[in-house]
Amino acid sequence: MKALTLFFITLSLSSAACLGHGPHNEEVREAMEACHQELGTERPERGTRPSDEDRAKMEACLESKGFEKPERPSRRR
């Protein structure tokens, strides 16, 4: 019974991590908010994308704070 409970706890925690919950994601959100304030930009509306210039500025700001853009997985054909 304990093993089954532990399994479900582990499953729920890993699911929460995949959904964007957890301490690392909170650190990234805080860094993004700080970058928006430093750059004088606003978070884009849902469904819209920032300009290439704003995206490049944000990436540089986040890198200066120690965050790197994750690599995109390669597509298999």
All heavy atoms as a GROMACS GRO file, in nm:
protein
  606
    1MET      N    1   0.083  -0.119   0.000
    1MET     CA    2   0.000   0.000   0.000
    1MET      C    3   0.088   0.126   0.000
    1MET      O    4   0.057   0.220  -0.069
    1MET     CB    5  -0.092  -0.004   0.123
    1MET     CG    6  -0.187   0.109   0.129
    1MET     SD    7  -0.307   0.093  -0.002
    1MET     CE    8  -0.416   0.220   0.040
    2LYS      N    9   0.196   0.124   0.080
    2LYS     CA   10   0.285   0.239   0.084
    2LYS      C   11   0.350   0.265  -0.051
    2LYS      O   12   0.366   0.379  -0.091
    2LYS     CB   13   0.393   0.220   0.191
    2LYS     CG   14   0.341   0.229   0.332
    2LYS     CD   15   0.454   0.212   0.430
    2LYS     CE   16   0.401   0.216   0.573
    2LYS     NZ   17   0.510   0.200   0.669
    3ALA      N   18   0.387   0.156  -0.120
    3ALA     CA   19   0.451   0.172  -0.250
    3ALA      C   20   0.354   0.235  -0.350
    3ALA      O   21   0.394   0.320  -0.431
    3ALA     CB   22   0.500   0.037  -0.302
    4LEU      N   23   0.229   0.195  -0.344
    4LEU     CA   24   0.129   0.251  -0.435
    4LEU      C   25   0.106   0.399  -0.406
    4LEU      O   26   0.097   0.482  -0.497
    4LEU     CB   27  -0.002   0.173  -0.422
    4LEU     CG   28  -0.111   0.207  -0.522
    4LEU    CD1   29  -0.062   0.188  -0.664
    4LEU    CD2   30  -0.233   0.121  -0.497
    5THR      N   31   0.100   0.435  -0.279
    5THR     CA   32   0.084   0.576  -0.240
    5THR      C   33   0.203   0.657  -0.287
    5THR      O   34   0.187   0.767  -0.342
    5THR     CB   35   0.068   0.587  -0.088
    5THR    OG1   36  -0.043   0.508  -0.047
    5THR    CG2   37   0.047   0.731  -0.045
    6LEU      N   38   0.322   0.604  -0.266
    6LEU     CA   39   0.444   0.672  -0.309
    6LEU      C   40   0.445   0.690  -0.461
    6LEU      O   41   0.484   0.796  -0.512
    6LEU     CB   42   0.568   0.595  -0.264
    6LEU     CG   43   0.702   0.656  -0.298
    6LEU    CD1   44   0.715   0.794  -0.234
    6LEU    CD2   45   0.814   0.566  -0.250
    7PHE      N   46   0.399   0.588  -0.533
    7PHE     CA   47   0.392   0.596  -0.679
    7PHE      C   48   0.301   0.712  -0.722
    7PHE      O   49   0.336   0.792  -0.808
    7PHE     CB   50   0.340   0.464  -0.737
    7PHE     CG   51   0.309   0.471  -0.883
    7PHE    CD1   52   0.411   0.473  -0.977
    7PHE    CD2   53   0.178   0.478  -0.927
    7PHE    CE1   54   0.382   0.482  -1.112
    7PHE    CE2   55   0.149   0.486  -1.061
    7PHE     CZ   56   0.251   0.488  -1.154
    8PHE      N   57   0.183   0.724  -0.661
    8PHE     CA   58   0.090   0.829  -0.700
    8PHE      C   59   0.141   0.968  -0.661
    8PHE      O   60   0.121   1.064  -0.733
    8PHE     CB   61  -0.049   0.804  -0.640
    8PHE     CG   62  -0.125   0.699  -0.715
    8PHE    CD1   63  -0.161   0.581  -0.654
    8PHE    CD2   64  -0.159   0.718  -0.847
    8PHE    CE1   65  -0.230   0.484  -0.723
    8PHE    CE2   66  -0.229   0.622  -0.918
    8PHE     CZ   67  -0.264   0.504  -0.857
    9ILE      N   68   0.210   0.978  -0.550
    9ILE     CA   69   0.270   1.106  -0.511
    9ILE      C   70   0.377   1.147  -0.612
    9ILE      O   71   0.381   1.260  -0.658
    9ILE     CB   72   0.328   1.099  -0.368
    9ILE    CG1   73   0.214   1.088  -0.267
    9ILE    CG2   74   0.416   1.220  -0.340
    9ILE    CD1   75   0.260   1.061  -0.126
   10THR      N   76   0.462   1.052  -0.649
   10THR     CA   77   0.567   1.080  -0.746
   10THR      C   78   0.507   1.118  -0.881
   10THR      O   79   0.552   1.212  -0.946
   10THR     CB   80   0.658   0.956  -0.763
   10THR    OG1   81   0.709   0.919  -0.636
   10THR    CG2   82   0.771   0.984  -0.859
   11LEU      N   83   0.403   1.047  -0.921
   11LEU     CA   84   0.336   1.076  -1.048
   11LEU      C   85   0.277   1.217  -1.047
   11LEU      O   86   0.292   1.292  -1.143
   11LEU     CB   87   0.228   0.973  -1.075
   11LEU     CG   88   0.152   0.985  -1.206
   11LEU    CD1   89   0.248   0.970  -1.324
   11LEU    CD2   90   0.043   0.881  -1.213
   12SER      N   91   0.212   1.254  -0.938
   12SER     CA   92   0.151   1.387  -0.933
   12SER      C   93   0.256   1.496  -0.930
   12SER      O   94   0.239   1.602  -0.991
   12SER     CB   95   0.056   1.399  -0.813
   12SER     OG   96   0.128   1.391  -0.692
   13LEU      N   97   0.367   1.475  -0.861
   13LEU     CA   98   0.473   1.575  -0.858
   13LEU      C   99   0.539   1.591  -0.993
   13LEU      O  100   0.567   1.703  -1.036
   13LEU     CB  101   0.578   1.539  -0.752
   13LEU     CG  102   0.533   1.553  -0.607
   13LEU    CD1  103   0.643   1.504  -0.514
   13LEU    CD2  104   0.496   1.696  -0.575
   14SER      N  105   0.562   1.481  -1.063
   14SER     CA  106   0.624   1.492  -1.195
   14SER      C  107   0.527   1.555  -1.294
   14SER      O  108   0.567   1.630  -1.382
   14SER     CB  109   0.672   1.355  -1.246
   14SER     OG  110   0.563   1.267  -1.261
   15SER      N  111   0.398   1.529  -1.278
   15SER     CA  112   0.299   1.593  -1.365
   15SER      C  113   0.297   1.744  -1.342
   15SER      O  114   0.288   1.822  -1.435
   15SER     CB  115   0.160   1.536  -1.340
   15SER     OG  116   0.156   1.401  -1.374
   16ALA      N  117   0.305   1.784  -1.216
   16ALA     CA  118   0.306   1.926  -1.184
   16ALA      C  119   0.429   1.993  -1.244
   16ALA      O  120   0.422   2.105  -1.294
   16ALA     CB  121   0.302   1.947  -1.033
   17ALA      N  122   0.542   1.925  -1.241
   17ALA     CA  123   0.664   1.981  -1.298
   17ALA      C  124   0.651   1.999  -1.449
   17ALA      O  125   0.695   2.099  -1.505
   17ALA     CB  126   0.783   1.891  -1.266
   18CYS      N  127   0.587   1.904  -1.515
   18CYS     CA  128   0.567   1.914  -1.660
   18CYS      C  129   0.469   2.025  -1.696
   18CYS      O  130   0.476   2.082  -1.803
   18CYS     CB  131   0.515   1.781  -1.716
   18CYS     SG  132   0.639   1.651  -1.713
   19LEU      N  133   0.378   2.056  -1.608
   19LEU     CA  134   0.279   2.158  -1.635
   19LEU      C  135   0.329   2.298  -1.604
   19LEU      O  136   0.256   2.396  -1.619
   19LEU     CB  137   0.150   2.131  -1.555
   19LEU     CG  138   0.074   2.006  -1.597
   19LEU    CD1  139  -0.041   1.980  -1.500
   19LEU    CD2  140   0.021   2.021  -1.738
   20GLY      N  141   0.452   2.310  -1.559
   20GLY     CA  142   0.507   2.443  -1.534
   20GLY      C  143   0.498   2.487  -1.390
   20GLY      O  144   0.507   2.605  -1.361
   21HIS      N  145   0.480   2.394  -1.299
   21HIS     CA  146   0.476   2.428  -1.158
   21HIS      C  147   0.607   2.384  -1.096
   21HIS      O  148   0.667   2.288  -1.137
   21HIS     CB  149   0.360   2.357  -1.088
   21HIS     CG  150   0.228   2.384  -1.151
   21HIS    ND1  151   0.168   2.507  -1.144
   21HIS    CD2  152   0.147   2.307  -1.225
   21HIS    CE1  153   0.054   2.502  -1.210
   21HIS    NE2  154   0.039   2.382  -1.261
   22GLY      N  155   0.651   2.452  -0.997
   22GLY     CA  156   0.773   2.412  -0.928
   22GLY      C  157   0.866   2.529  -0.909
   22GLY      O  158   0.848   2.635  -0.967
   23PRO      N  159   0.967   2.511  -0.827
   23PRO     CA  160   1.056   2.621  -0.791
   23PRO      C  161   1.136   2.676  -0.909
   23PRO      O  162   1.154   2.795  -0.920
   23PRO     CB  163   1.148   2.561  -0.685
   23PRO     CG  164   1.138   2.414  -0.701
   23PRO     CD  165   1.002   2.387  -0.760
   24HIS      N  166   1.183   2.590  -1.000
   24HIS     CA  167   1.263   2.638  -1.112
   24HIS      C  168   1.179   2.729  -1.201
   24HIS      O  169   1.225   2.835  -1.243
   24HIS     CB  170   1.320   2.523  -1.193
   24HIS     CG  171   1.396   2.570  -1.313
   24HIS    ND1  172   1.518   2.632  -1.304
   24HIS    CD2  173   1.366   2.568  -1.444
   24HIS    CE1  174   1.560   2.665  -1.424
   24HIS    NE2  175   1.470   2.627  -1.512
   25ASN      N  176   1.058   2.688  -1.229
   25ASN     CA  177   0.973   2.770  -1.315
   25ASN      C  178   0.937   2.902  -1.249
   25ASN      O  179   0.920   3.003  -1.317
   25ASN     CB  180   0.847   2.692  -1.354
   25ASN     CG  181   0.880   2.582  -1.452
   25ASN    OD1  182   0.957   2.602  -1.544
   25ASN    ND2  183   0.824   2.466  -1.431
   26GLU      N  184   0.925   2.903  -1.118
   26GLU     CA  185   0.897   3.028  -1.047
   26GLU      C  186   1.017   3.122  -1.060
   26GLU      O  187   1.001   3.242  -1.079
   26GLU     CB  188   0.866   3.000  -0.900
   26GLU     CG  189   0.822   3.121  -0.823
   26GLU     CD  190   0.696   3.186  -0.878
   26GLU    OE1  191   0.608   3.115  -0.929
   26GLU    OE2  192   0.686   3.310  -0.869
   27GLU      N  193   1.139   3.067  -1.054
   27GLU     CA  194   1.259   3.148  -1.072
   27GLU      C  195   1.263   3.210  -1.211
   27GLU      O  196   1.298   3.326  -1.227
   27GLU     CB  197   1.384   3.063  -1.049
   27GLU     CG  198   1.404   3.018  -0.907
   27GLU     CD  199   1.520   2.921  -0.894
   27GLU    OE1  200   1.586   2.891  -0.996
   27GLU    OE2  201   1.543   2.874  -0.782
   28VAL      N  202   1.225   3.132  -1.312
   28VAL     CA  203   1.224   3.183  -1.449
   28VAL      C  204   1.119   3.293  -1.462
   28VAL      O  205   1.145   3.397  -1.523
   28VAL     CB  206   1.197   3.069  -1.550
   28VAL    CG1  207   1.179   3.123  -1.690
   28VAL    CG2  208   1.310   2.967  -1.547
   29ARG      N  209   1.001   3.272  -1.406
   29ARG     CA  210   0.897   3.375  -1.412
   29ARG      C  211   0.943   3.505  -1.347
   29ARG      O  212   0.920   3.614  -1.400
   29ARG     CB  213   0.769   3.325  -1.343
   29ARG     CG  214   0.687   3.236  -1.428
   29ARG     CD  215   0.551   3.209  -1.364
   29ARG     NE  216   0.502   3.083  -1.414
   29ARG     CZ  217   0.506   2.968  -1.351
   29ARG    NH1  218   0.554   2.959  -1.231
   29ARG    NH2  219   0.460   2.858  -1.408
   30GLU      N  220   1.006   3.494  -1.230
   30GLU     CA  221   1.055   3.613  -1.161
   30GLU      C  222   1.162   3.684  -1.245
   30GLU      O  223   1.162   3.808  -1.254
   30GLU     CB  224   1.111   3.576  -1.025
   30GLU     CG  225   1.004   3.534  -0.924
   30GLU     CD  226   1.061   3.483  -0.794
   30GLU    OE1  227   1.186   3.484  -0.777
   30GLU    OE2  228   0.981   3.442  -0.709
   31ALA      N  229   1.251   3.607  -1.307
   31ALA     CA  230   1.354   3.666  -1.391
   31ALA      C  231   1.292   3.734  -1.514
   31ALA      O  232   1.334   3.843  -1.554
   31ALA     CB  233   1.455   3.560  -1.435
   32MET      N  234   1.189   3.672  -1.571
   32MET     CA  235   1.122   3.732  -1.687
   32MET      C  236   1.054   3.863  -1.649
   32MET      O  237   1.063   3.961  -1.723
   32MET     CB  238   1.022   3.634  -1.748
   32MET     CG  239   1.088   3.519  -1.820
   32MET     SD  240   0.971   3.409  -1.897
   32MET     CE  241   0.927   3.504  -2.041
   33GLU      N  242   0.989   3.865  -1.534
   33GLU     CA  243   0.925   3.989  -1.488
   33GLU      C  244   1.028   4.098  -1.465
   33GLU      O  245   1.007   4.214  -1.502
   33GLU     CB  246   0.844   3.964  -1.360
   33GLU     CG  247   0.718   3.883  -1.382
   33GLU     CD  248   0.621   3.950  -1.479
   33GLU    OE1  249   0.605   4.074  -1.474
   33GLU    OE2  250   0.562   3.878  -1.561
   34ALA      N  251   1.142   4.061  -1.406
   34ALA     CA  252   1.249   4.158  -1.383
   34ALA      C  253   1.302   4.212  -1.516
   34ALA      O  254   1.327   4.332  -1.531
   34ALA     CB  255   1.362   4.095  -1.301
   35CYS      N  256   1.317   4.122  -1.614
   35CYS     CA  257   1.365   4.166  -1.746
   35CYS      C  258   1.264   4.258  -1.812
   35CYS      O  259   1.302   4.358  -1.874
   35CYS     CB  260   1.393   4.045  -1.835
   35CYS     SG  261   1.546   3.958  -1.793
   36HIS      N  262   1.135   4.226  -1.801
   36HIS     CA  263   1.034   4.315  -1.859
   36HIS      C  264   1.044   4.454  -1.798
   36HIS      O  265   1.035   4.555  -1.869
   36HIS     CB  266   0.892   4.259  -1.837
   36HIS     CG  267   0.853   4.155  -1.936
   36HIS    ND1  268   0.850   4.176  -2.071
   36HIS    CD2  269   0.813   4.026  -1.918
   36HIS    CE1  270   0.810   4.066  -2.132
   36HIS    NE2  271   0.788   3.973  -2.042
   37GLN      N  272   1.065   4.461  -1.666
   37GLN     CA  273   1.078   4.592  -1.600
   37GLN      C  274   1.204   4.664  -1.646
   37GLN      O  275   1.201   4.783  -1.676
   37GLN     CB  276   1.078   4.574  -1.449
   37GLN     CG  277   0.943   4.535  -1.394
   37GLN     CD  278   0.947   4.516  -1.243
   37GLN    OE1  279   1.051   4.525  -1.180
   37GLN    NE2  280   0.829   4.487  -1.186
   38GLU      N  281   1.316   4.591  -1.653
   38GLU     CA  282   1.443   4.652  -1.695
   38GLU      C  283   1.436   4.701  -1.840
   38GLU      O  284   1.492   4.806  -1.872
   38GLU     CB  285   1.557   4.551  -1.681
   38GLU     CG  286   1.593   4.518  -1.539
   38GLU     CD  287   1.694   4.406  -1.529
   38GLU    OE1  288   1.768   4.380  -1.628
   38GLU    OE2  289   1.700   4.341  -1.423
   39LEU      N  290   1.371   4.624  -1.926
   39LEU     CA  291   1.366   4.657  -2.068
   39LEU      C  292   1.254   4.753  -2.103
   39LEU      O  293   1.250   4.807  -2.214
   39LEU     CB  294   1.351   4.529  -2.152
   39LEU     CG  295   1.465   4.428  -2.139
   39LEU    CD1  296   1.426   4.297  -2.208
   39LEU    CD2  297   1.593   4.484  -2.198
   40GLY      N  298   1.160   4.769  -2.010
   40GLY     CA  299   1.045   4.855  -2.038
   40GLY      C  300   0.947   4.792  -2.135
   40GLY      O  301   0.877   4.861  -2.206
   41THR      N  302   0.945   4.659  -2.138
   41THR     CA  303   0.853   4.588  -2.226
   41THR      C  304   0.739   4.528  -2.142
   41THR      O  305   0.749   4.521  -2.021
   41THR     CB  306   0.923   4.474  -2.301
   41THR    OG1  307   0.981   4.383  -2.207
   41THR    CG2  308   1.032   4.526  -2.393
   42GLU      N  309   0.636   4.488  -2.212
   42GLU     CA  310   0.524   4.424  -2.145
   42GLU      C  311   0.512   4.282  -2.195
   42GLU      O  312   0.554   4.250  -2.307
   42GLU     CB  313   0.394   4.499  -2.173
   42GLU     CG  314   0.390   4.635  -2.109
   42GLU     CD  315   0.256   4.703  -2.128
   42GLU    OE1  316   0.158   4.635  -2.162
   42GLU    OE2  317   0.251   4.824  -2.107
   43ARG      N  318   0.454   4.201  -2.112
   43ARG     CA  319   0.428   4.063  -2.150
   43ARG      C  320   0.329   4.061  -2.266
   43ARG      O  321   0.228   4.133  -2.261
   43ARG     CB  322   0.369   3.992  -2.028
   43ARG     CG  323   0.373   3.847  -2.034
   43ARG     CD  324   0.330   3.795  -1.900
   43ARG     NE  325   0.295   3.656  -1.915
   43ARG     CZ  326   0.242   3.583  -1.823
   43ARG    NH1  327   0.215   3.636  -1.706
   43ARG    NH2  328   0.215   3.458  -1.844
   44PRO      N  329   0.356   3.984  -2.372
   44PRO     CA  330   0.264   3.984  -2.485
   44PRO      C  331   0.128   3.926  -2.448
   44PRO      O  332   0.118   3.842  -2.359
   44PRO     CB  333   0.334   3.897  -2.590
   44PRO     CG  334   0.441   3.825  -2.520
   44PRO     CD  335   0.470   3.896  -2.393
   45GLU      N  336   0.025   3.971  -2.516
   45GLU     CA  337  -0.110   3.920  -2.493
   45GLU      C  338  -0.113   3.773  -2.530
   45GLU      O  339  -0.038   3.727  -2.616
   45GLU     CB  340  -0.209   3.997  -2.580
   45GLU     CG  341  -0.212   4.145  -2.555
   45GLU     CD  342  -0.331   4.185  -2.472
   45GLU    OE1  343  -0.426   4.106  -2.462
   45GLU    OE2  344  -0.326   4.296  -2.417
   46ARG      N  345  -0.202   3.701  -2.467
   46ARG     CA  346  -0.217   3.560  -2.498
   46ARG      C  347  -0.253   3.543  -2.646
   46ARG      O  348  -0.339   3.612  -2.697
   46ARG     CB  349  -0.325   3.499  -2.410
   46ARG     CG  350  -0.334   3.350  -2.421
   46ARG     CD  351  -0.435   3.296  -2.321
   46ARG     NE  352  -0.414   3.155  -2.301
   46ARG     CZ  353  -0.344   3.101  -2.204
   46ARG    NH1  354  -0.289   3.178  -2.114
   46ARG    NH2  355  -0.330   2.971  -2.194
   47GLY      N  356  -0.183   3.454  -2.714
   47GLY     CA  357  -0.208   3.429  -2.855
   47GLY      C  358  -0.127   3.515  -2.948
   47GLY      O  359  -0.135   3.500  -3.070
   48THR      N  360  -0.047   3.608  -2.894
   48THR     CA  361   0.039   3.691  -2.978
   48THR      C  362   0.185   3.662  -2.945
   48THR      O  363   0.216   3.607  -2.839
   48THR     CB  364   0.013   3.841  -2.956
   48THR    OG1  365   0.044   3.874  -2.820
   48THR    CG2  366  -0.131   3.876  -2.986
   49ARG      N  367   0.272   3.698  -3.037
   49ARG     CA  368   0.415   3.676  -3.017
   49ARG      C  369   0.487   3.810  -3.010
   49ARG      O  370   0.448   3.904  -3.078
   49ARG     CB  371   0.471   3.595  -3.133
   49ARG     CG  372   0.414   3.455  -3.140
   49ARG     CD  373   0.478   3.380  -3.253
   49ARG     NE  374   0.621   3.378  -3.234
   49ARG     CZ  375   0.693   3.268  -3.222
   49ARG    NH1  376   0.636   3.152  -3.231
   49ARG    NH2  377   0.823   3.274  -3.205
   50PRO      N  378   0.593   3.818  -2.931
   50PRO     CA  379   0.671   3.942  -2.928
   50PRO      C  380   0.748   3.958  -3.060
   50PRO      O  381   0.770   3.862  -3.133
   50PRO     CB  382   0.766   3.922  -2.810
   50PRO     CG  383   0.778   3.775  -2.794
   50PRO     CD  384   0.647   3.718  -2.840
   51SER      N  385   0.789   4.080  -3.086
   51SER     CA  386   0.868   4.104  -3.207
   51SER      C  387   1.003   4.033  -3.193
   51SER      O  388   1.046   3.998  -3.082
   51SER     CB  389   0.890   4.254  -3.226
   51SER     OG  390   0.974   4.304  -3.124
   52ASP      N  391   1.070   4.012  -3.305
   52ASP     CA  392   1.202   3.948  -3.302
   52ASP      C  393   1.299   4.030  -3.216
   52ASP      O  394   1.380   3.973  -3.143
   52ASP     CB  395   1.257   3.932  -3.443
   52ASP     CG  396   1.181   3.828  -3.525
   52ASP    OD1  397   1.113   3.743  -3.465
   52ASP    OD2  398   1.192   3.833  -3.649
   53GLU      N  399   1.287   4.163  -3.225
   53GLU     CA  400   1.376   4.250  -3.147
   53GLU      C  401   1.350   4.233  -2.997
   53GLU      O  402   1.445   4.218  -2.919
   53GLU     CB  403   1.352   4.395  -3.188
   53GLU     CG  404   1.441   4.494  -3.115
   53GLU     CD  405   1.412   4.638  -3.157
   53GLU    OE1  406   1.350   4.659  -3.262
   53GLU    OE2  407   1.452   4.726  -3.081
   54ASP      N  408   1.222   4.234  -2.956
   54ASP     CA  409   1.189   4.217  -2.814
   54ASP      C  410   1.230   4.079  -2.764
   54ASP      O  411   1.279   4.064  -2.652
   54ASP     CB  412   1.040   4.239  -2.790
   54ASP     CG  413   1.001   4.385  -2.794
   54ASP    OD1  414   1.090   4.472  -2.791
   54ASP    OD2  415   0.879   4.412  -2.800
   55ARG      N  416   1.213   3.978  -2.849
   55ARG     CA  417   1.251   3.842  -2.809
   55ARG      C  418   1.402   3.833  -2.788
   55ARG      O  419   1.449   3.773  -2.691
   55ARG     CB  420   1.204   3.744  -2.916
   55ARG     CG  421   1.208   3.601  -2.870
   55ARG     CD  422   1.143   3.506  -2.966
   55ARG     NE  423   1.041   3.576  -3.044
   55ARG     CZ  424   1.008   3.544  -3.167
   55ARG    NH1  425   1.065   3.444  -3.228
   55ARG    NH2  426   0.916   3.611  -3.233
   56ALA      N  427   1.480   3.894  -2.878
   56ALA     CA  428   1.626   3.891  -2.865
   56ALA      C  429   1.671   3.965  -2.738
   56ALA      O  430   1.760   3.918  -2.667
   56ALA     CB  431   1.691   3.954  -2.988
   57LYS      N  432   1.607   4.079  -2.709
   57LYS     CA  433   1.640   4.153  -2.586
   57LYS      C  434   1.609   4.070  -2.462
   57LYS      O  435   1.688   4.067  -2.367
   57LYS     CB  436   1.561   4.283  -2.579
   57LYS     CG  437   1.605   4.389  -2.676
   57LYS     CD  438   1.516   4.511  -2.662
   57LYS     CE  439   1.545   4.618  -2.761
   57LYS     NZ  440   1.452   4.733  -2.749
   58MET      N  441   1.494   4.001  -2.463
   58MET     CA  442   1.454   3.919  -2.348
   58MET      C  443   1.550   3.802  -2.329
   58MET      O  444   1.592   3.773  -2.217
   58MET     CB  445   1.311   3.869  -2.366
   58MET     CG  446   1.262   3.783  -2.251
   58MET     SD  447   1.256   3.866  -2.091
   58MET     CE  448   1.106   3.957  -2.108
   59GLU      N  449   1.587   3.737  -2.439
   59GLU     CA  450   1.681   3.625  -2.429
   59GLU      C  451   1.814   3.671  -2.372
   59GLU      O  452   1.873   3.605  -2.287
   59GLU     CB  453   1.700   3.559  -2.565
   59GLU     CG  454   1.580   3.477  -2.608
   59GLU     CD  455   1.595   3.419  -2.748
   59GLU    OE1  456   1.708   3.423  -2.805
   59GLU    OE2  457   1.494   3.370  -2.800
   60ALA      N  458   1.864   3.787  -2.418
   60ALA     CA  459   1.991   3.839  -2.368
   60ALA      C  460   1.981   3.873  -2.219
   60ALA      O  461   2.073   3.846  -2.141
   60ALA     CB  462   2.033   3.962  -2.448
   61CYS      N  463   1.869   3.932  -2.179
   61CYS     CA  464   1.849   3.968  -2.039
   61CYS      C  465   1.846   3.843  -1.952
   61CYS      O  466   1.908   3.838  -1.846
   61CYS     CB  467   1.720   4.048  -2.023
   61CYS     SG  468   1.689   4.104  -1.854
   62LEU      N  469   1.771   3.742  -1.997
   62LEU     CA  470   1.762   3.618  -1.919
   62LEU      C  471   1.897   3.549  -1.910
   62LEU      O  472   1.933   3.495  -1.805
   62LEU     CB  473   1.656   3.525  -1.979
   62LEU     CG  474   1.512   3.569  -1.959
   62LEU    CD1  475   1.418   3.482  -2.042
   62LEU    CD2  476   1.473   3.566  -1.813
   63GLU      N  477   1.973   3.550  -2.019
   63GLU     CA  478   2.107   3.490  -2.017
   63GLU      C  479   2.197   3.563  -1.918
   63GLU      O  480   2.277   3.501  -1.848
   63GLU     CB  481   2.170   3.490  -2.156
   63GLU     CG  482   2.111   3.384  -2.246
   63GLU     CD  483   2.173   3.385  -2.385
   63GLU    OE1  484   2.276   3.454  -2.407
   63GLU    OE2  485   2.117   3.318  -2.472
   64SER      N  486   2.183   3.696  -1.909
   64SER     CA  487   2.265   3.772  -1.814
   64SER      C  488   2.230   3.737  -1.669
   64SER      O  489   2.310   3.757  -1.580
   64SER     CB  490   2.249   3.923  -1.837
   64SER     OG  491   2.122   3.967  -1.792
   65LYS      N  492   2.109   3.684  -1.649
   65LYS     CA  493   2.066   3.643  -1.515
   65LYS      C  494   2.093   3.495  -1.490
   65LYS      O  495   2.055   3.440  -1.387
   65LYS     CB  496   1.917   3.672  -1.497
   65LYS     CG  497   1.885   3.821  -1.500
   65LYS     CD  498   1.740   3.846  -1.474
   65LYS     CE  499   1.705   3.993  -1.479
   65LYS     NZ  500   1.788   4.082  -1.403
   66GLY      N  501   2.158   3.426  -1.587
   66GLY     CA  502   2.197   3.287  -1.568
   66GLY      C  503   2.099   3.184  -1.624
   66GLY      O  504   2.113   3.066  -1.597
   67PHE      N  505   2.002   3.229  -1.704
   67PHE     CA  506   1.906   3.136  -1.763
   67PHE      C  507   1.935   3.124  -1.912
   67PHE      O  508   1.955   3.224  -1.980
   67PHE     CB  509   1.761   3.185  -1.744
   67PHE     CG  510   1.720   3.190  -1.600
   67PHE    CD1  511   1.728   3.307  -1.528
   67PHE    CD2  512   1.673   3.076  -1.537
   67PHE    CE1  513   1.690   3.312  -1.395
   67PHE    CE2  514   1.635   3.080  -1.405
   67PHE     CZ  515   1.644   3.198  -1.333
   68GLU      N  516   1.937   3.000  -1.960
   68GLU     CA  517   1.960   2.978  -2.102
   68GLU      C  518   1.834   2.923  -2.166
   68GLU      O  519   1.758   2.850  -2.104
   68GLU     CB  520   2.075   2.881  -2.123
   68GLU     CG  521   2.208   2.936  -2.079
   68GLU     CD  522   2.322   2.840  -2.107
   68GLU    OE1  523   2.304   2.747  -2.188
   68GLU    OE2  524   2.428   2.858  -2.047
   69LYS      N  525   1.814   2.959  -2.292
   69LYS     CA  526   1.700   2.910  -2.366
   69LYS      C  527   1.718   2.759  -2.386
   69LYS      O  528   1.825   2.714  -2.429
   69LYS     CB  529   1.693   2.982  -2.500
   69LYS     CG  530   1.573   2.948  -2.582
   69LYS     CD  531   1.570   3.031  -2.708
   69LYS     CE  532   1.452   2.994  -2.794
   69LYS     NZ  533   1.450   3.072  -2.918
   70PRO      N  534   1.616   2.680  -2.355
   70PRO     CA  535   1.630   2.536  -2.373
   70PRO      C  536   1.642   2.498  -2.520
   70PRO      O  537   1.586   2.566  -2.607
   70PRO     CB  538   1.501   2.479  -2.312
   70PRO     CG  539   1.406   2.591  -2.304
   70PRO     CD  540   1.485   2.718  -2.303
   71GLU      N  541   1.716   2.394  -2.545
   71GLU     CA  542   1.732   2.346  -2.682
   71GLU      C  543   1.602   2.280  -2.727
   71GLU      O  544   1.537   2.210  -2.650
   71GLU     CB  545   1.845   2.243  -2.689
   71GLU     CG  546   1.982   2.301  -2.660
   71GLU     CD  547   2.029   2.395  -2.768
   71GLU    OE1  548   2.003   2.369  -2.887
   71GLU    OE2  549   2.090   2.498  -2.733
   72ARG      N  550   1.568   2.304  -2.851
   72ARG     CA  551   1.450   2.238  -2.907
   72ARG      C  552   1.490   2.098  -2.949
   72ARG      O  553   1.597   2.078  -3.006
   72ARG     CB  554   1.398   2.314  -3.028
   72ARG     CG  555   1.347   2.451  -2.990
   72ARG     CD  556   1.294   2.520  -3.109
   72ARG     NE  557   1.157   2.471  -3.128
   72ARG     CZ  558   1.081   2.504  -3.230
   72ARG    NH1  559   1.126   2.584  -3.323
   72ARG    NH2  560   0.959   2.459  -3.240
   73PRO      N  561   1.405   2.001  -2.923
   73PRO     CA  562   1.438   1.865  -2.967
   73PRO      C  563   1.440   1.858  -3.120
   73PRO      O  564   1.362   1.927  -3.186
   73PRO     CB  565   1.326   1.778  -2.910
   73PRO     CG  566   1.223   1.870  -2.860
   73PRO     CD  567   1.280   2.008  -2.853
   74SER      N  568   1.529   1.777  -3.172
   74SER     CA  569   1.536   1.763  -3.318
   74SER      C  570   1.421   1.678  -3.366
   74SER      O  571   1.374   1.587  -3.296
   74SER     CB  572   1.669   1.701  -3.359
   74SER     OG  573   1.679   1.572  -3.303
   75ARG      N  574   1.373   1.711  -3.483
   75ARG     CA  575   1.262   1.634  -3.540
   75ARG      C  576   1.319   1.511  -3.613
   75ARG      O  577   1.414   1.523  -3.689
   75ARG     CB  578   1.183   1.718  -3.638
   75ARG     CG  579   1.109   1.828  -3.572
   75ARG     CD  580   1.024   1.897  -3.674
   75ARG     NE  581   0.942   1.999  -3.609
   75ARG     CZ  582   0.853   2.071  -3.673
   75ARG    NH1  583   0.833   2.053  -3.801
   75ARG    NH2  584   0.782   2.161  -3.609
   76ARG      N  585   1.258   1.402  -3.590
   76ARG     CA  586   1.299   1.280  -3.660
   76ARG      C  587   1.211   1.265  -3.784
   76ARG      O  588   1.093   1.288  -3.780
   76ARG     CB  589   1.282   1.158  -3.572
   76ARG     CG  590   1.375   1.160  -3.454
   76ARG     CD  591   1.360   1.036  -3.377
   76ARG     NE  592   1.447   1.041  -3.260
   76ARG     CZ  593   1.454   0.947  -3.171
   76ARG    NH1  594   1.381   0.839  -3.182
   76ARG    NH2  595   1.535   0.959  -3.069
   77ARG      N  596   1.273   1.229  -3.891
   77ARG     CA  597   1.198   1.211  -4.015
   77ARG      C  598   1.206   1.070  -4.061
   77ARG      O  599   1.283   0.993  -4.036
   77ARG     CB  600   1.252   1.302  -4.125
   77ARG     CG  601   1.225   1.445  -4.090
   77ARG     CD  602   1.270   1.532  -4.200
   77ARG     NE  603   1.238   1.669  -4.163
   77ARG     CZ  604   1.227   1.766  -4.249
   77ARG    NH1  605   1.242   1.741  -4.376
   77ARG    NH2  606   1.200   1.887  -4.211
   0.00000   0.00000   0.00000
